[in-house]
Amino acid sequence: MPNQPKFSMPGPDFGNSQNNFEWLKRHWRKLIFAAVIALMALGANYFYQSYQARTALLKPVLDQITASPTATPTISKAAIVGVNEKVKGEAVSTPIPTATNNSQIVVTAAKGNGATHLARQALKEYLKDKPELAQKLGAEQRIYIEDYLRKHITGQPKTLNVGDQIAFSNNTIQDAINMALSLTDGQIKNLSQYVSLVPSLMTV
């Protein structure tokens, strides 16, 4: 019939294989570039998803590290009793407060003392003329204070020798007391597991 439109049927066109080959020869660089970009995008997406997963797993740990100062500290049993800071394995003696004034308390290490022992003695000296404040502090709170002071010593030598002195700022001691008094019941309960390690605190 005249003027009848021509239709092409779908299917493979073997006649154009040469044209396709020529097209590939002209554009193979662009195809490889596109493939590289696609692979990089997939790799970046995988890295991002992996990063998000790692961040989610680490978040509880990071939150604990950046917690408020009143968060219950992670305290080792060795630090509580000071056994990891003994002076040459000597028997533990009472540290000696050698100087006190309105700004700081200086404590001198005796045999077997570590930073925890000196912090404990500094707290005792600070509370000596503050009986009402001393009565407010339970053994758990004193443990918190000692650990806080131990961690906030400036210029502490790696190993304490007999006669070494550490100065504890009165302001730092009071800050530690204030934070100890604001501990929650849950934090107090967590610290109670360490009380039996320091019998002297139960008789304060």
C-alpha positions in Angstrom: 0.0 0.0 0.0 1.3 3.5 -0.7 2.6 5.7 2.0 2.5 2.8 4.5 4.8 3.5 7.4 7.8 1.2 7.9 8.3 -0.5 11.2 11.5 -2.0 12.5 11.3 -5.1 14.6 13.3 -5.3 17.9 16.2 -7.7 18.0 19.9 -7.9 17.5 21.3 -5.9 14.8 24.4 -7.8 13.5 24.9 -5.3 10.8 26.0 -2.6 13.2 28.7 -4.7 15.0 31.4 -2.8 13.1 30.0 0.5 14.2 29.8 -0.6 17.8 33.4 -1.7 17.7 34.4 1.7 16.2 32.4 3.4 18.9 34.1 1.4 21.7 37.5 2.3 20.2 36.7 6.0 20.3 35.2 6.0 23.8 37.0 3.3 25.7 38.9 5.9 27.8 35.6 7.5 28.8 34.1 4.2 29.7 37.1 3.2 31.9 37.0 6.7 33.6 33.3 6.2 34.3 34.0 2.8 35.7 36.7 4.1 38.0 34.5 6.9 39.2 31.7 4.4 39.9 34.1 2.2 41.9 35.4 5.1 43.8 31.9 6.1 44.7 31.1 2.6 45.8 34.3 2.5 47.9 33.5 5.9 49.5 30.0 4.7 50.4 31.4 1.5 51.9 33.9 3.5 53.9 31.2 5.9 55.1 28.9 3.0 56.2 31.8 1.3 57.9 32.8 4.6 59.7 29.2 5.1 60.9 29.1 1.5 62.3 32.4 2.0 64.1 31.3 5.3 65.5 28.1 3.7 66.8 30.1 1.0 68.5 32.6 3.4 70.0 30.0 6.0 71.2 29.4 4.4 74.6 33.1 4.4 75.3 33.5 8.0 74.1 30.6 9.0 76.2 32.2 7.5 79.3 35.5 9.3 78.6 33.8 12.7 78.1 31.3 12.2 80.9 30.8 14.9 83.5 33.3 15.2 86.4 30.7 13.6 88.7 30.7 10.4 86.7 31.9 7.4 88.7 35.6 7.0 87.9 37.1 3.8 86.7 39.4 2.9 89.6 41.7 0.0 89.7 42.0 -1.9 93.0 45.8 -1.4 92.9 45.3 2.3 92.8 42.9 2.3 95.7 45.4 0.7 98.1 48.5 2.0 96.3 50.1 -1.4 95.9 51.2 -0.4 92.3 53.0 2.6 93.6 55.0 1.2 96.5 58.4 2.5 97.2 60.8 -0.3 96.5 58.4 -2.9 98.0 58.8 -1.4 101.5 56.1 -1.8 104.1 53.5 1.0 103.9 54.0 3.8 106.5 51.9 6.9 107.1 52.8 9.8 104.9 53.9 12.9 106.7 52.2 16.3 106.2 55.2 18.7 106.3 53.6 22.0 105.4 50.1 23.4 105.4 48.9 26.9 104.6 45.8 28.6 103.2 46.5 27.4 99.6 47.9 23.9 99.8 48.9 20.9 101.8 52.3 19.4 101.2 52.8 15.7 102.1 56.1 13.8 102.3 56.3 10.2 101.2 57.2 7.6 103.8 58.2 3.9 103.2 55.9 2.1 100.8 53.8 5.2 99.9 52.3 6.0 96.6 50.3 8.9 95.3 47.1 7.4 96.7 48.5 7.3 100.2 49.6 10.9 100.0 46.2 12.0 98.7 44.5 10.2 101.6 46.7 12.0 104.1 46.2 15.3 102.4 42.4 14.8 102.7 42.7 14.0 106.4 44.8 17.1 107.0 42.3 19.2 105.1 39.3 17.9 107.1 41.2 18.1 110.5 39.6 21.4 111.4 36.3 20.7 109.5 34.6 18.0 111.6 31.1 18.8 110.2 32.3 18.4 106.6 34.2 15.2 107.5 31.0 13.7 108.9 29.3 14.1 105.6 31.8 12.0 103.8 31.3 8.3 103.7 34.0 5.8 102.8 32.8 5.6 99.2 33.1 9.4 98.8 36.5 9.4 100.3 37.6 6.9 97.8 36.3 9.1 95.0 38.2 12.1 96.5 41.5 10.2 96.9 41.3 9.0 93.3 40.4 12.5 92.0 43.4 14.0 93.9 45.7 11.2 92.6 44.8 12.0 89.0 45.2 15.7 89.4 48.7 15.8 90.8 50.9 18.1 88.8 54.5 17.2 88.3 54.2 13.9 90.0 57.4 11.7 89.6 56.9 8.3 88.0 58.3 6.6 91.1 58.0 8.0 94.6 61.0 7.7 96.9 61.0 8.2 100.6 61.2 12.0 101.3 59.5 13.0 98.0 56.9 15.7 98.5 53.6 16.3 96.7 51.6 19.5 97.1 47.8 19.3 97.0 45.9 22.5 96.4 43.2 23.3 98.9 41.0 24.4 96.0 41.4 21.0 94.3 40.6 19.2 97.5 37.5 21.2 98.0 36.5 20.7 94.3 36.9 16.9 94.8 34.8 17.0 98.0 32.0 19.0 96.3 31.9 16.4 93.5 31.9 13.5 95.9 29.0 15.0 97.8 27.0 15.2 94.5 27.5 11.5 93.6 24.3 9.6 92.9 23.2 6.6 94.8 24.2 4.4 91.8 27.7 5.9 91.8 28.0 5.4 95.6 26.9 1.8 95.2 29.5 1.3 92.4 32.3 2.6 94.7 31.2 0.5 97.6 32.9 -2.5 96.1 36.3 -0.9 96.9 35.6 0.0 100.6 36.7 -3.4 101.9 40.1 -2.8 100.3 40.8 0.1 102.6 39.8 -0.9 106.2 41.0 2.4 107.6 38.3 4.3 105.7 35.6 2.3 107.5 36.8 3.6 110.9 37.0 7.3 109.9 
